[in-house]
Amino acid sequence: MAFTLYSLLQAALLFVNAIAVLHEERFLRRIGWGTDQGIGGFGEEPGIKGQLMNLIRSVRTVMRVPLIGVNTVTIVLLLFPLHNTRGLESLQSCYNPRENGPVIRSSHTGGWEAGKQGKLQMCNLGPPVIKSRLCSVKDGSPARAKDSAVPGAQEALKRLRSAPVSIRFVTNTTKECKRDLLERLRKLEFDIKEDEIFTSLTAARNLLEQKQVRPLLLVEDNALHDFKGIDTSEPNAVVIGLAPDHFNYQTMNKAFQLILDGAPLIAIHKARYYKRKDGLALGPGPFVTGLEYAADVEATVVGKPERMFFLEALRGTGCTPEEAVMIGDDCRDDVGGAQNAGMLGILVKTGKYREGDEGKITPPPYLTCESFPQAVDHILQHLL
């Protein structure tokens, strides 16, 4: 082990603890180092032995209480380390044009590291066993826009299905219901089952049923199907998603007044922006924040990047967050949220990705890939 300041501090702490536990009667007195032994006459300068005895006496008395505090902090840090226990939090990815594949660098000994010519090699630390995989749909991967898909995404999904993993497709979209989303993805020739899709609309409905409230639904008309059967008469709650057609002064003011009267504010998600054909557009986040500021309340968020959203998406897969990996194009909501829930996060440079996004979250993404197919290849080759 390398000689570092940290190892020096550890050694010093152990040495001080060793002095503090020396027993007066059982040890010190027997070797002639008791408190009343080896003391020189009046006015005499203490020798080396006397100085050492004074040091031991000081540590055993003055340092006793501070040592309790220092030892407690040390034990807590050792039991609950601030770094990722998988040794992957400092992983950074870059793109090697020559090899056209991801190159992984890690500052952890025994982690992933890049070999010669960009070939990925595994060292002592093996990759986590992946039992489940989450994929962001709608604006990122595998769907790129409303009526197109990332090239090669359909074939990549087929390759992934050949592996022993469970697959879930998660989305924050509030512009269409799950039924319409499934139909659109199938038209793009994706092999997807309805029970594999978990949406923030589903999470919002579950919360409404749990709280037994009547919501004012600020969502697009196409999304109302997912709230079928929910009583919306005389609303006493506000649910807000992405609803450009409803974000006008009259509707927002009605929501504001309901919140002032005690109605809970439920945000399906707080995305800052989303991807459209004409570029990026404002998401529901700015409007939710406006209501929070005006009414001096805090919204309950049910979609990504909330930890509970990802845990609910994993329900029924039979795996833990540590056994799951998330692929998405939103660094904060997809990757950051998943990693905060204990999963691995793979960021893809499609959809709403912007240059430099991977540096906006801590820890950074486990891996950054050019596209969904490349992310799938990495999973199949290195995580299974």
C-alpha positions as CSV (number, residue, x, y, z in Angstrom):
1,M,0.0,0.0,0.0
2,A,1.3,3.4,-0.9
3,F,2.5,5.8,1.9
4,T,-0.1,8.6,1.9
5,L,-1.3,11.3,4.2
6,Y,-4.4,9.2,4.9
7,S,-2.3,6.2,5.9
8,L,-0.2,8.4,8.1
9,L,-3.3,9.8,9.9
10,Q,-4.6,6.3,10.4
11,A,-1.3,5.2,11.9
12,A,-1.2,8.2,14.2
13,L,-4.8,7.5,15.4
14,L,-4.0,3.9,16.1
15,F,-0.8,4.9,18.0
16,V,-2.7,7.4,20.2
17,N,-5.4,4.8,20.9
18,A,-2.7,2.3,21.9
19,I,-1.3,4.7,24.4
20,A,-4.7,5.6,25.8
21,V,-5.6,2.0,26.7
22,L,-2.4,1.3,28.6
23,H,-3.3,0.1,32.0
24,E,-1.7,1.7,35.1
25,E,-1.6,-1.3,37.4
26,R,-1.3,-4.2,34.9
27,F,1.3,-2.8,32.7
28,L,2.9,0.7,33.3
29,R,3.7,0.1,37.0
30,R,5.2,-3.3,36.3
31,I,7.7,-1.8,33.9
32,G,8.5,1.1,36.2
33,W,6.5,3.7,34.3
34,G,3.8,4.3,37.0
35,T,2.6,7.8,37.8
36,D,4.8,7.9,41.0
37,Q,7.8,6.2,39.5
38,G,10.8,7.7,37.7
39,I,10.1,11.2,39.0
40,G,13.2,13.3,39.5
41,G,14.0,15.5,42.4
42,F,12.8,19.1,42.8
43,G,14.3,21.4,40.2
44,E,15.7,18.6,38.1
45,E,15.1,18.6,34.4
46,P,13.1,15.5,33.5
47,G,14.9,12.9,31.4
48,I,13.7,11.2,28.2
49,K,11.9,8.6,30.3
50,G,10.2,11.3,32.4
51,Q,9.1,13.2,29.3
52,L,7.6,10.0,27.8
53,M,5.8,9.3,31.0
54,N,4.3,12.8,31.0
55,L,3.2,12.3,27.3
56,I,1.5,9.0,28.2
57,R,-0.1,10.5,31.2
58,S,-1.4,13.4,29.1
59,V,-2.8,11.2,26.4
60,R,-4.6,9.0,29.0
61,T,-6.2,12.0,30.7
62,V,-6.5,15.0,28.4
63,M,-7.0,13.1,25.1
64,R,-9.6,10.7,26.4
65,V,-12.7,12.7,25.5
66,P,-11.5,14.0,22.1
67,L,-10.5,10.4,21.2
68,I,-14.1,9.2,21.8
69,G,-15.3,11.8,19.2
70,V,-12.5,11.1,16.7
71,N,-13.0,7.3,16.9
72,T,-16.8,7.7,16.5
73,V,-16.3,9.7,13.3
74,T,-13.7,7.3,12.0
75,I,-16.0,4.3,12.6
76,V,-18.9,6.0,10.8
77,L,-16.8,6.9,7.8
78,L,-15.5,3.3,7.6
79,L,-19.0,1.8,7.9
80,F,-20.6,4.3,5.5
81,P,-18.0,5.4,3.0
82,L,-18.7,8.5,0.9
83,H,-17.5,6.8,-2.3
84,N,-19.4,4.3,-4.4
85,T,-18.7,0.9,-3.0
86,R,-18.7,-0.6,-6.4
87,G,-15.7,1.5,-7.2
88,L,-17.4,3.0,-10.3
89,E,-18.3,6.5,-9.3
90,S,-15.3,8.0,-10.9
91,L,-15.8,6.3,-14.2
92,Q,-15.5,8.6,-17.1
93,S,-16.1,7.7,-20.7
94,C,-14.6,9.1,-23.9
95,Y,-15.1,8.3,-27.5
96,N,-12.3,6.8,-29.5
97,P,-12.9,7.7,-33.2
98,R,-10.4,5.0,-34.4
99,E,-12.1,2.2,-32.6
100,N,-15.6,3.7,-32.8
101,G,-16.4,2.4,-29.3
102,P,-16.4,3.5,-25.6
103,V,-13.2,3.7,-23.7
104,I,-13.4,3.5,-19.9
105,R,-11.1,5.2,-17.5
106,S,-11.2,4.7,-13.7
107,S,-9.2,6.1,-10.9
108,H,-9.9,3.0,-8.8
109,T,-7.3,0.2,-8.7
110,G,-9.0,-3.0,-9.7
111,G,-11.8,-1.2,-11.7
112,W,-12.3,-0.7,-15.4
113,E,-9.4,0.7,-17.3
114,A,-8.6,1.3,-21.0
115,G,-6.2,-1.0,-22.7
116,K,-4.1,-0.4,-25.7
117,Q,-5.8,0.8,-28.9
118,G,-9.0,1.6,-26.9
119,K,-9.8,-2.0,-26.1
120,L,-11.9,-2.4,-22.9
121,Q,-10.3,-4.7,-20.3
122,M,-11.5,-5.8,-16.9
123,C,-9.1,-5.8,-14.0
124,N,-9.6,-7.4,-10.6
125,L,-13.0,-5.9,-9.9
126,G,-15.7,-7.8,-11.9
127,P,-18.7,-6.0,-13.3
128,P,-22.0,-6.1,-11.4
129,V,-24.4,-8.9,-12.5
130,I,-27.2,-7.2,-14.4
131,K,-30.6,-8.7,-14.1
132,S,-32.7,-5.8,-15.3
133,R,-32.4,-2.9,-17.6
134,L,-34.4,0.3,-17.8
135,C,-34.7,2.3,-21.0
136,S,-35.9,5.8,-21.4
137,V,-38.4,6.1,-24.2
138,K,-40.1,9.0,-26.0
139,D,-37.2,11.5,-26.5
140,G,-34.1,9.5,-26.0
141,S,-33.5,5.8,-26.6
142,P,-34.7,3.8,-28.4
143,A,-37.1,6.4,-29.8
144,R,-35.5,9.6,-31.0
145,A,-38.4,11.7,-32.0
146,K,-42.2,11.4,-32.3
147,D,-42.1,9.4,-35.6
148,S,-38.5,8.2,-35.9
149,A,-36.1,5.9,-34.1
150,V,-32.4,5.8,-33.4
151,P,-30.8,3.8,-36.3
152,G,-30.3,0.2,-35.3
153,A,-32.3,0.5,-32.1
154,Q,-34.8,-2.2,-33.1
155,E,-32.1,-4.8,-33.8
156,A,-30.3,-3.8,-30.6
157,L,-33.5,-4.4,-28.5
158,K,-33.8,-7.9,-30.1
159,R,-30.2,-8.6,-29.1
160,L,-30.9,-7.5,-25.6
161,R,-34.0,-9.7,-25.4
162,S,-31.8,-12.7,-26.2
163,A,-30.0,-12.2,-22.9
164,P,-31.3,-13.4,-19.5
165,V,-32.5,-9.9,-18.4
166,S,-35.8,-8.2,-17.6
167,I,-36.5,-5.1,-19.5
168,R,-38.6,-2.0,-18.6
169,F,-39.3,1.1,-20.6
170,V,-39.7,4.2,-18.4
171,T,-40.9,7.6,-19.5
172,N,-41.9,11.0,-18.1
173,T,-44.1,11.8,-21.1
174,T,-47.4,13.4,-20.2
175,K,-48.5,14.2,-23.8
176,E,-49.9,10.8,-24.5
177,C,-51.3,7.9,-22.6
178,K,-49.5,4.5,-22.3
179,R,-51.8,3.0,-24.9
180,D,-50.9,5.6,-27.5
181,L,-47.2,5.4,-26.7
182,L,-47.2,1.6,-27.1
183,E,-49.0,1.9,-30.4
184,R,-46.5,4.5,-31.7
185,L,-43.5,2.4,-30.6
186,R,-44.9,-0.7,-32.3
187,K,-45.4,1.2,-35.5
188,L,-41.7,1.9,-35.3
189,E,-41.3,-1.9,-35.2
190,F,-40.2,-2.2,-31.6
191,D,-41.1,-5.5,-29.9
192,I,-42.5,-4.1,-26.6
193,K,-45.2,-5.4,-24.3
194,E,-47.6,-3.1,-22.5
195,D,-46.7,-4.3,-19.0
196,E,-43.0,-3.4,-19.8
197,I,-43.8,0.3,-19.9
198,F,-43.9,2.3,-16.7
199,T,-44.8,6.0,-17.0
200,S,-44.9,8.9,-14.7
201,L,-48.7,9.1,-15.5
202,T,-49.0,5.7,-13.9
203,A,-47.1,6.9,-10.8
204,A,-49.3,10.0,-10.6
205,R,-52.5,7.9,-10.8
206,N,-51.3,5.6,-8.1
207,L,-50.6,8.6,-5.8
208,L,-54.1,10.1,-6.5
209,E,-55.8,6.8,-5.6
210,Q,-53.7,6.5,-2.5
211,K,-54.5,10.1,-1.3
212,Q,-58.2,9.8,-2.5
213,V,-58.2,13.3,-3.9
214,R,-60.0,14.9,-6.9
215,P,-57.4,16.5,-9.2
216,L,-57.3,19.4,-11.5
217,L,-55.5,17.7,-14.3
218,L,-53.1,19.9,-16.2
219,V,-52.1,17.4,-18.8
220,E,-52.6,17.0,-22.5
221,D,-56.0,15.6,-23.6
222,N,-54.2,12.6,-25.1
223,A,-53.0,11.6,-21.6
224,L,-56.4,11.7,-19.9
225,H,-57.0,8.1,-20.8
226,D,-54.5,7.0,-18.1
227,F,-56.7,8.8,-15.5
228,K,-60.0,7.2,-16.6
229,G,-62.2,6.6,-13.5
230,I,-60.6,9.3,-11.4
231,D,-63.1,11.8,-10.0
232,T,-62.2,15.3,-11.2
233,S,-65.3,17.1,-10.0
234,E,-64.8,20.0,-7.5
235,P,-61.0,19.5,-7.5
236,N,-59.1,19.6,-4.3
237,A,-55.6,18.8,-5.7
238,V,-53.5,20.0,-8.6
239,V,-51.7,17.6,-10.9
240,I,-49.4,19.2,-13.5
241,G,-47.5,17.6,-16.3
242,L,-46.5,18.8,-19.8
243,A,-49.6,20.6,-21.1
244,P,-48.6,23.5,-23.4
245,D,-52.3,24.0,-24.4
246,H,-53.3,24.5,-20.8
247,F,-50.4,26.7,-19.6
248,N,-52.3,30.0,-19.8
249,Y,-53.0,32.6,-17.2
250,Q,-56.5,31.6,-16.4
251,T,-55.7,27.9,-15.9
252,M,-52.5,28.5,-13.9
253,N,-54.3,31.1,-11.7
254,K,-57.0,28.5,-11.0
255,A,-54.4,26.1,-9.9
256,F,-52.7,28.8,-7.8
257,Q,-56.0,29.5,-6.0
258,L,-56.6,25.8,-5.3
259,I,-53.2,25.5,-3.8
260,L,-53.7,28.5,-1.6
261,D,-56.9,26.8,-0.3
262,G,-54.8,23.8,0.7
263,A,-54.8,21.6,-2.4
264,P,-51.6,19.5,-2.7
265,L,-49.5,20.3,-5.7
266,I,-48.4,17.1,-7.5
267,A,-45.9,17.3,-10.3
268,I,-45.8,14.4,-12.7
269,H,-42.2,15.5,-13.3
270,K,-40.1,18.7,-13.3
271,A,-38.1,18.3,-16.5
272,R,-36.6,21.6,-17.6
273,Y,-37.1,21.0,-21.3
274,Y,-37.9,18.3,-23.8
275,K,-37.1,17.6,-27.4
276,R,-39.4,18.5,-30.3
277,K,-38.9,18.4,-34.0
278,D,-38.1,22.1,-34.0
279,G,-35.6,21.8,-31.1
280,L,-35.7,22.0,-27.3
281,A,-38.8,23.4,-25.7
282,L,-39.8,24.3,-22.1
283,G,-40.9,21.3,-20.0
284,P,-43.3,21.4,-17.0
285,G,-40.5,22.2,-14.6
286,P,-40.6,26.0,-15.0
287,F,-44.4,26.0,-14.5
288,V,-44.3,23.8,-11.5
289,T,-41.5,26.0,-10.0
290,G,-43.6,29.1,-10.7
291,L,-46.6,27.7,-8.7
292,E,-44.3,26.6,-5.9
293,Y,-42.8,30.1,-5.7
294,A,-46.2,31.9,-5.9
295,A,-48.0,29.7,-3.3
296,D,-44.9,29.1,-1.1
297,V,-45.3,25.3,-1.3
298,E,-43.2,22.3,-2.4
299,A,-44.6,20.0,-5.0
300,T,-44.7,16.2,-4.7
301,V,-42.8,14.9,-7.7
302,V,-43.7,11.4,-8.9
303,G,-41.7,11.0,-12.1
304,K,-38.0,10.9,-12.9
305,P,-35.6,11.6,-11.3
306,E,-37.3,10.6,-8.1
307,R,-35.8,7.5,-6.4
308,M,-39.3,6.0,-5.8
309,F,-40.1,6.2,-9.5
310,F,-37.2,3.9,-10.4
311,L,-37.9,1.5,-7.5
312,E,-41.5,1.2,-8.7
313,A,-40.3,0.5,-12.2
314,L,-38.2,-2.4,-10.9
315,R,-41.2,-3.9,-9.0
316,G,-41.9,-7.3,-10.4
317,T,-38.5,-7.8,-12.1
318,G,-37.1,-9.7,-9.1
319,C,-33.9,-7.6,-8.9
320,T,-32.4,-4.9,-6.8
321,P,-31.3,-1.5,-8.0
322,E,-27.7,-2.7,-7.8
323,E,-28.5,-5.3,-10.4
324,A,-30.1,-2.8,-12.8
325,V,-28.8,-0.4,-15.5
326,M,-30.6,2.7,-16.9
327,I,-30.1,4.0,-20.5
328,G,-31.3,7.5,-21.2
329,D,-30.5,10.8,-22.9
330,D,-31.3,13.0,-20.0
331,C,-28.3,13.3,-17.7
332,R,-30.2,14.6,-14.7
333,D,-33.5,12.8,-14.9
334,D,-32.5,9.5,-16.5
335,V,-28.9,8.9,-15.4
336,G,-28.6,11.0,-12.3
337,G,-32.0,9.8,-10.9
338,A,-31.1,6.1,-11.6
339,Q,-27.7,6.3,-10.0
340,N,-29.1,8.0,-6.9
341,A,-31.4,5.0,-6.7
342,G,-28.4,2.7,-6.7
343,M,-28.4,1.7,-10.4
344,L,-25.8,2.1,-13.1
345,G,-26.5,4.9,-15.5
346,I,-25.6,5.0,-19.2
347,L,-25.9,8.3,-21.0
348,V,-26.5,8.3,-24.8
349,K,-25.8,11.2,-27.1
350,T,-29.1,11.3,-28.8
351,G,-32.5,13.0,-28.2
352,K,-32.2,15.9,-25.7
353,Y,-28.5,15.3,-25.0
354,R,-26.4,18.4,-25.1
355,E,-22.6,18.6,-25.3
356,G,-21.1,18.5,-21.9
357,D,-24.1,17.1,-20.1
358,E,-22.1,14.2,-18.6
359,G,-20.2,16.7,-16.4
360,K,-23.4,18.2,-14.9
361,I,-24.0,15.4,-12.3
362,T,-22.0,13.9,-9.5
363,P,-21.1,11.1,-9.7
364,P,-20.8,11.3,-13.5
365,P,-22.5,8.7,-15.7
366,Y,-21.1,5.1,-15.5
367,L,-20.7,5.3,-19.2
368,T,-21.4,7.7,-22.1
369,C,-22.2,6.2,-25.5
370,E,-23.0,7.6,-28.9
371,S,-26.3,5.7,-29.1
372,F,-28.7,3.1,-27.7
373,P,-27.2,0.2,-29.8
374,Q,-23.7,1.0,-28.5
375,A,-25.0,0.9,-24.9
376,V,-26.7,-2.4,-25.5
377,D,-23.4,-3.8,-26.9
378,H,-21.6,-2.7,-23.8
379,I,-24.1,-4.4,-21.5
380,L,-24.0,-7.7,-23.5
381,Q,-20.2,-7.7,-23.6
382,H,-19.2,-6.5,-20.2
383,L,-22.1,-6.5,-17.7
384,L,-23.5,-10.0,-18.1
